[in-house]
Amino acid sequence: MRESIVEVLRSEIVQGVLVPGTKLSEGRLAERFGTSRMPVREALQVLARADFVVVEQRRGTFVRGVSQREIVDLYEVREALEGMAARLCAVRASEDLLDRLDGLMRTMALAVSTADSASYIEADERMHAAIFEGSANLRLMDQYRLLTDHLHRNYLSTVVTRRPGRLSRSMAEHQAVVEAVRMRDADSAERAMRHHVVQGRQELAQQMMNTNLDG
């Protein structure tokens, strides 16, 4: 029951259903999930350790926001994780997964040609997830999921793709990653992925200068 509560609340925080500052009452949550307060309390403790909520003495538990400084920090971690995933994927990916990456690249190219940013973002996320799958490292995949959940709380992909020409630049960066993976060139795959993440971080930093992203 605890894990089920964690997944539901985590999903609602990531999707923005529960916004930063929302107070989470153990009693109301227990009533909502049809359980006692104990699994709710345990679930909130799990979310607190993952930095999705904050427990304030004598005040209660609240949904935690993400600051601009934390976003930059998360992108630095993302660069390391995604670079390693691309390196491992180049060595371990099956032919079926490589074919899937090619298909996703075709989908992304179509989205760029039609300026369909929503479809591009969806295919982009599926491509990154496929590379982590190809790494065949479950611990790496777990860390990636936690990282992206925190980043998605601020809809950063949407923010970055608003920048003029970003879809085309992103497409070229992804193409370099996939080509290196297909060539089984681990060094080039890691280098191309790190470049992609750094470019995204730099464009995000420029966008944040004129956009309030603090939760």
URQUI-V290426 format. One record per residue. N is the residue number from 1. RES is the residue in one letter. PSI is psi as a letter, one per 40 degrees, with the letter a starting at -180 (* if undefined). D_LAST is the distance of its C-alpha to the last C-alpha in Angstrom with 2 decimals. Layout:
# URQUI-V290426
n={N:N}
res={RES:RES}
psi={PSI:PSI}
d_last={D_LAST:D_LAST}
This chain:
# URQUI-V290426
n={1:2:3:4:5:6:7:8:9:10:11:12:13:14:15:16:17:18:19:20:21:22:23:24:25:26:27:28:29:30:31:32:33:34:35:36:37:38:39:40:41:42:43:44:45:46:47:48:49:50:51:52:53:54:55:56:57:58:59:60:61:62:63:64:65:66:67:68:69:70:71:72:73:74:75:76:77:78:79:80:81:82:83:84:85:86:87:88:89:90:91:92:93:94:95:96:97:98:99:100:101:102:103:104:105:106:107:108:109:110:111:112:113:114:115:116:117:118:119:120:121:122:123:124:125:126:127:128:129:130:131:132:133:134:135:136:137:138:139:140:141:142:143:144:145:146:147:148:149:150:151:152:153:154:155:156:157:158:159:160:161:162:163:164:165:166:167:168:169:170:171:172:173:174:175:176:177:178:179:180:181:182:183:184:185:186:187:188:189:190:191:192:193:194:195:196:197:198:199:200:201:202:203:204:205:206:207:208:209:210:211:212:213:214:215}
res={M:R:E:S:I:V:E:V:L:R:S:E:I:V:Q:G:V:L:V:P:G:T:K:L:S:E:G:R:L:A:E:R:F:G:T:S:R:M:P:V:R:E:A:L:Q:V:L:A:R:A:D:F:V:V:V:E:Q:R:R:G:T:F:V:R:G:V:S:Q:R:E:I:V:D:L:Y:E:V:R:E:A:L:E:G:M:A:A:R:L:C:A:V:R:A:S:E:D:L:L:D:R:L:D:G:L:M:R:T:M:A:L:A:V:S:T:A:D:S:A:S:Y:I:E:A:D:E:R:M:H:A:A:I:F:E:G:S:A:N:L:R:L:M:D:Q:Y:R:L:L:T:D:H:L:H:R:N:Y:L:S:T:V:V:T:R:R:P:G:R:L:S:R:S:M:A:E:H:Q:A:V:V:E:A:V:R:M:R:D:A:D:S:A:E:R:A:M:R:H:H:V:V:Q:G:R:Q:E:L:A:Q:Q:M:M:N:T:N:L:D:G}
psi={d:d:d:d:d:d:d:d:d:d:d:d:d:d:e:e:d:h:i:h:e:h:h:h:h:d:d:d:d:d:d:d:e:f:i:i:d:d:d:d:d:d:d:d:d:d:d:d:d:e:f:d:i:h:h:h:h:e:d:a:h:i:h:h:i:h:i:d:d:d:d:d:d:d:d:d:d:d:d:d:d:d:d:d:d:d:d:d:d:d:d:e:i:i:d:d:d:d:d:d:d:d:d:d:d:d:d:d:d:d:d:d:d:e:f:g:d:d:d:d:d:d:d:d:d:d:d:d:d:d:d:d:d:d:d:f:h:d:d:d:d:d:d:d:d:d:d:d:d:d:d:e:d:e:f:d:d:d:d:d:e:e:h:h:e:d:d:d:d:d:d:d:d:d:d:d:d:d:d:d:d:d:e:f:g:d:d:d:d:d:d:d:d:d:d:d:d:d:d:d:d:d:d:d:d:d:d:e:d:e:h:h:e:h:*}
d_last={28.76:26.11:25.33:25.23:22.69:20.50:20.74:20.05:16.94:15.60:16.40:14.78:11.40:11.86:13.14:10.48:13.23:11.48:8.02:5.75:8.37:11.19:14.30:16.45:20.07:22.64:25.30:23.72:22.62:26.17:27.63:25.55:26.62:30.09:30.21:30.51:27.73:28.58:27.13:23.95:23.70:24.45:21.85:19.09:20.53:20.36:16.67:16.10:18.23:16.23:12.92:11.54:12.09:13.06:16.40:17.09:20.81:22.35:19.14:18.30:15.81:12.18:9.63:7.64:4.11:5.26:6.35:8.80:11.58:10.83:10.78:14.12:15.37:14.81:16.74:19.47:19.87:19.91:22.72:24.82:24.36:25.03:27.87:29.52:29.12:30.82:33.55:34.32:34.19:36.79:39.08:38.49:37.55:40.12:41.73:40.14:36.65:37.67:38.93:35.64:33.84:36.40:35.78:32.03:32.79:35.09:32.42:30.00:32.86:33.55:29.96:30.11:33.46:32.20:28.81:27.23:23.75:22.76:25.85:25.35:21.89:23.36:26.41:24.49:22.55:25.93:27.58:25.29:25.67:29.42:29.64:28.10:30.58:33.30:32.51:33.86:31.78:30.05:28.18:26.78:25.73:23.96:21.94:21.14:19.90:17.51:16.28:15.88:14.13:11.23:11.48:11.95:8.71:7.67:11.28:12.39:16.01:15.96:14.53:17.23:20.01:19.79:21.44:25.21:27.27:24.50:25.89:29.31:28.22:26.21:29.27:31.55:29.42:29.43:33.15:33.86:32.15:34.05:37.31:37.12:36.40:39.31:41.53:40.67:39.77:37.27:36.95:36.29:33.85:31.69:32.02:31.13:28.03:26.79:27.53:25.54:22.37:22.88:23.41:20.21:18.30:20.24:19.67:15.92:16.09:18.24:16.03:12.95:15.40:15.39:12.03:8.69:6.32:3.79:0.00}
